[in-house]
Amino acid sequence: MGLSGGKSGLLMPPLLVLICLQRGTGLERINYVPQLSSAALAGTLTQSTLTLEQPRGQFSHLNISDFDPIWLVVASSNAAKNFTAPQRVADTPVPADFPQRGYYLTMMANRALYPGSQPGNQLQVLRVGNDTHCFPVTRGCNHPLPGPGPYRVKFLVMSDRGPVAETEWSNDTHLQQAEALQAAPELLSAGTVVIIATLSVLLAVLLTALLALLIYTCYDTCGSTPISGPGELVCMRRYNPHYMFSPPAMGGS
């Protein structure tokens, strides 16, 4: 029994070290699903933005410090399962990488901005894709979303050692789409047909009046201006060149 207890005591430190290494290198899962804002906001979803509730009080863990950046991961629904957390902040994908990777990181914050207590009457939301002035190649740029989606988002906590913790992915979110304006058959009522017919008649009357005015002007001008015909005779005085006349005779010398 003593030997067995001694062997167990010898095995415990390596086991604790292994557990600590796994915890240090593993990515802690935060049981939180990002949600769209439930407030009655105009434009919660637009053609290029979506509005989330702030994840207040979700990052009060012992292994997350006040200085660890908290990123929002934006991914297409198809690319979410292939997302790999970057090991360094310098490797953070930017919005310009979205067409190739299908995801990027934006809206860096820290847990001090997401306290658990809810302030008075302040509305705390995150509007994703709201910055139209930043360049897509800039790290952390909150560039407008490039299409209707669907999108999925989650929060990722980074540190100098690499990724620390992450939340669950949100549900699929579809942005609004611009709809082409089409004339419905029922909108072409009898009143619309009457208006179109009236405008057509007025246009025809106007063209007829312009044509009549043109004919009258041409007739009036042509009737008052004499025009020479080919049978008109033109009389001219006779002209004799100077060499047809002889000089007067000079007297005899």
Beta strands, then each sheet from edge to edge (+ up, - down):
strand 1: 28-30
strand 2: 50-53
strand 3: 70-76
strand 4: 103-109
strand 5: 125-128
strand 6: 151-159
strand 7: 162-167
sheet 1: 1+ 7+ 6- 3+ 4-
sheet 2: 2+ 5-
end
